Amino acid sequence: MNLYVGNLSRQATEDDLRQAFEAHGEVTSVAIIKDKFSGEPRGFAFVEMPAKAQAIAAMRAMNGQEIMGRAIIVNEAKPREERRRGGGGGHRRSGGGGGGGGRFYR
């Protein structure tokens, strides 16, 4: 079962989460989600536990608990929705957008 962990301190590590959740059962994986451009943690993570009963117990016990000064939110992770990529998307303009605005270039 995959659990969503929100309101996570930016200083929390995957090891911190693993230790906290292992108190309630086996943890298969921990992934702190990071911004793809800056590499900074985004404040949430996913914890995967193979036994559903243990995951539910962990979710109930850990929701609202404080880790590194922040009360975390723990829910069952929802499946990721497919996002359409590419084409379409309306009439977007890129660039400075013309229109005279009082600037003259010589």
CYANA upper distance limits for C-alpha pairs under 8 A (distance plus 0.5 A):
  1 MET  CA     48 GLU  CA      6.18
  1 MET  CA     49 MET  CA      5.75
  1 MET  CA     50 PRO  CA      6.30
  1 MET  CA     51 ALA  CA      7.33
  1 MET  CA     52 LYS  CA      6.05
  1 MET  CA     55 ALA  CA      6.81
  1 MET  CA     76 GLU  CA      8.09
  2 ASN  CA     46 PHE  CA      7.12
  2 ASN  CA     47 VAL  CA      6.33
  2 ASN  CA     48 GLU  CA      4.87
  2 ASN  CA     49 MET  CA      6.87
  2 ASN  CA     55 ALA  CA      8.44
  2 ASN  CA     76 GLU  CA      6.72
  2 ASN  CA     77 ALA  CA      5.99
  3 LEU  CA     46 PHE  CA      5.97
  3 LEU  CA     47 VAL  CA      5.58
  3 LEU  CA     48 GLU  CA      6.55
  3 LEU  CA     49 MET  CA      8.36
  3 LEU  CA     55 ALA  CA      8.06
  3 LEU  CA     59 MET  CA      7.91
  3 LEU  CA     74 VAL  CA      7.15
  3 LEU  CA     75 ASN  CA      6.21
  3 LEU  CA     76 GLU  CA      5.07
  3 LEU  CA     77 ALA  CA      5.28
  4 TYR  CA     44 PHE  CA      7.85
  4 TYR  CA     45 ALA  CA      6.54
  4 TYR  CA     46 PHE  CA      5.28
  4 TYR  CA     47 VAL  CA      7.12
  4 TYR  CA     73 ILE  CA      8.31
  4 TYR  CA     74 VAL  CA      6.10
  4 TYR  CA     75 ASN  CA      5.74
  4 TYR  CA     76 GLU  CA      6.32
  4 TYR  CA     77 ALA  CA      5.23
  5 VAL  CA     44 PHE  CA      6.00
  5 VAL  CA     45 ALA  CA      5.60
  5 VAL  CA     46 PHE  CA      6.40
  5 VAL  CA     47 VAL  CA      7.79
  5 VAL  CA     72 ILE  CA      7.05
  5 VAL  CA     73 ILE  CA      6.04
  5 VAL  CA     74 VAL  CA      5.16
  5 VAL  CA     75 ASN  CA      7.28
  6 GLY  CA     43 GLY  CA      6.85
  6 GLY  CA     44 PHE  CA      4.93
  6 GLY  CA     45 ALA  CA      7.10
  6 GLY  CA     72 ILE  CA      6.17
  6 GLY  CA     73 ILE  CA      5.34
  6 GLY  CA     74 VAL  CA      6.94
  7 ASN  CA     43 GLY  CA      6.21
  7 ASN  CA     44 PHE  CA      6.73
  7 ASN  CA     70 ARG  CA      7.22
  7 ASN  CA     71 ALA  CA      7.33
  7 ASN  CA     72 ILE  CA      5.58
  7 ASN  CA     73 ILE  CA      6.62
  8 LEU  CA     12 ALA  CA      7.44
  8 LEU  CA     43 GLY  CA      5.14
  8 LEU  CA     44 PHE  CA      5.92
  8 LEU  CA     45 ALA  CA      8.15
  8 LEU  CA     67 ILE  CA      8.04
  8 LEU  CA     70 ARG  CA      6.98
  8 LEU  CA     71 ALA  CA      8.25
  8 LEU  CA     72 ILE  CA      6.36
  9 SER  CA     43 GLY  CA      6.59
  9 SER  CA     67 ILE  CA      7.86
  9 SER  CA     68 MET  CA      6.78
  9 SER  CA     69 GLY  CA      7.87
  9 SER  CA     70 ARG  CA      6.63
 10 ARG  CA     40 GLU  CA      8.40
 10 ARG  CA     41 PRO  CA      6.21
 10 ARG  CA     42 ARG  CA      7.71
 10 ARG  CA     43 GLY  CA      6.25
 11 GLN  CA     68 MET  CA      8.10
 12 ALA  CA     16 ASP  CA      6.66
 12 ALA  CA     17 LEU  CA      7.90
 12 ALA  CA     67 ILE  CA      8.24
 12 ALA  CA     68 MET  CA      7.34
 13 THR  CA     17 LEU  CA      7.09
 13 THR  CA     32 ILE  CA      7.99
 14 GLU  CA     18 ARG  CA      6.57
 14 GLU  CA     30 VAL  CA      6.33
 14 GLU  CA     31 ALA  CA      7.04
 14 GLU  CA     32 ILE  CA      6.87
 15 ASP  CA     19 GLN  CA      6.61
 16 ASP  CA     20 ALA  CA      6.82
 17 LEU  CA     21 PHE  CA      6.61
 17 LEU  CA     30 VAL  CA      7.71
 17 LEU  CA     47 VAL  CA      8.41
 18 ARG  CA     22 GLU  CA      6.34
 18 ARG  CA     27 VAL  CA      7.19
 18 ARG  CA     29 SER  CA      8.42
 18 ARG  CA     30 VAL  CA      7.02
 18 ARG  CA     47 VAL  CA      8.31
 19 GLN  CA     23 ALA  CA      7.25
 21 PHE  CA     25 GLY  CA      7.40
 21 PHE  CA     26 GLU  CA      8.50
 21 PHE  CA     27 VAL  CA      7.47
 21 PHE  CA     58 ALA  CA      6.89
 21 PHE  CA     62 MET  CA      8.18
 22 GLU  CA     26 GLU  CA      6.11
 22 GLU  CA     27 VAL  CA      6.42
 24 HIS  CA     54 GLN  CA      6.63
 24 HIS  CA     55 ALA  CA      8.05
 24 HIS  CA     57 ALA  CA      7.27
 24 HIS  CA     58 ALA  CA      5.79
 25 GLY  CA     49 MET  CA      7.98
 25 GLY  CA     51 ALA  CA      8.33
 25 GLY  CA     54 GLN  CA      5.97
 25 GLY  CA     55 ALA  CA      7.83
 25 GLY  CA     58 ALA  CA      8.10
 26 GLU  CA     49 MET  CA      6.50
 26 GLU  CA     50 PRO  CA      7.47
 26 GLU  CA     51 ALA  CA      8.04
 26 GLU  CA     54 GLN  CA      8.27
 27 VAL  CA     47 VAL  CA      7.64
 27 VAL  CA     48 GLU  CA      6.45
 27 VAL  CA     49 MET  CA      5.14
 27 VAL  CA     50 PRO  CA      7.54
 28 THR  CA     47 VAL  CA      8.18
 28 THR  CA     48 GLU  CA      5.88
 28 THR  CA     49 MET  CA      5.85
 28 THR  CA     50 PRO  CA      6.97
 29 SER  CA     47 VAL  CA      6.36
 29 SER  CA     48 GLU  CA      5.66
 29 SER  CA     49 MET  CA      7.80
 30 VAL  CA     45 ALA  CA      7.69
 30 VAL  CA     46 PHE  CA      6.29
 30 VAL  CA     47 VAL  CA      5.05
 30 VAL  CA     48 GLU  CA      6.91
 31 ALA  CA     45 ALA  CA      5.95
 31 ALA  CA     46 PHE  CA      5.76
 31 ALA  CA     47 VAL  CA      7.06
 32 ILE  CA     41 PRO  CA      7.24
 32 ILE  CA     42 ARG  CA      8.41
 32 ILE  CA     43 GLY  CA      8.30
 32 ILE  CA     44 PHE  CA      6.66
 32 ILE  CA     45 ALA  CA      4.64
 32 ILE  CA     46 PHE  CA      7.02
 33 ILE  CA     41 PRO  CA      6.39
 33 ILE  CA     42 ARG  CA      6.40
 33 ILE  CA     43 GLY  CA      7.86
 33 ILE  CA     44 PHE  CA      6.54
 33 ILE  CA     45 ALA  CA      5.94
 33 ILE  CA     46 PHE  CA      8.34
 34 LYS  CA     38 SER  CA      8.49
 34 LYS  CA     39 GLY  CA      5.88
 34 LYS  CA     40 GLU  CA      5.78
 34 LYS  CA     41 PRO  CA      4.65
 34 LYS  CA     42 ARG  CA      5.71
 35 ASP  CA     39 GLY  CA      5.42
 35 ASP  CA     40 GLU  CA      5.95
 35 ASP  CA     41 PRO  CA      6.71
 35 ASP  CA     42 ARG  CA      6.54
 46 PHE  CA     77 ALA  CA      8.03
 49 MET  CA     54 GLN  CA      7.88
 49 MET  CA     55 ALA  CA      6.20
 50 PRO  CA     55 ALA  CA      8.14
 51 ALA  CA     55 ALA  CA      6.71
 52 LYS  CA     56 ILE  CA      6.61
 53 ALA  CA     57 ALA  CA      6.72
 54 GLN  CA     58 ALA  CA      6.54
 55 ALA  CA     59 MET  CA      6.51
 56 ILE  CA     60 ARG  CA      6.73
 57 ALA  CA     61 ALA  CA      6.59
 58 ALA  CA     62 MET  CA      6.21
 59 MET  CA     63 ASN  CA      6.32
 59 MET  CA     74 VAL  CA      6.08
 59 MET  CA     75 ASN  CA      6.84
 59 MET  CA     76 GLU  CA      8.14
 60 ARG  CA     74 VAL  CA      8.32
 61 ALA  CA     65 GLN  CA      8.16
 62 MET  CA     72 ILE  CA      7.98
 62 MET  CA     73 ILE  CA      8.31
 62 MET  CA     74 VAL  CA      7.14
 63 ASN  CA     71 ALA  CA      8.31
 63 ASN  CA     72 ILE  CA      6.53
 63 ASN  CA     73 ILE  CA      5.53
 63 ASN  CA     74 VAL  CA      5.25
 63 ASN  CA     75 ASN  CA      8.14
 64 GLY  CA     71 ALA  CA      5.46
 64 GLY  CA     72 ILE  CA      5.71
 64 GLY  CA     73 ILE  CA      6.28
 64 GLY  CA     74 VAL  CA      8.14
 65 GLN  CA     70 ARG  CA      8.41
 65 GLN  CA     71 ALA  CA      5.65
 65 GLN  CA     72 ILE  CA      6.31
 66 GLU  CA     70 ARG  CA      5.58
 66 GLU  CA     71 ALA  CA      4.68
 66 GLU  CA     72 ILE  CA      6.63
 67 ILE  CA     71 ALA  CA      6.92
 67 ILE  CA     72 ILE  CA      7.34
 93 ARG  CA     97 GLY  CA      7.79
